[in-house]
Amino acid sequence: DYFDFYNTERLHQSLDYRTPQAIHFA
């Protein structure tokens, strides 16, 4: 899914390349 990919990339950048999944499921 394009939006999921795009949002994941955006989150990586905004979170200084930390894994978005780790943040969401922390």
Secondary structure, 3 states (H helix, E strand, C coil): CHHHHHHHHHHHHHCCCCCHHHHHCC
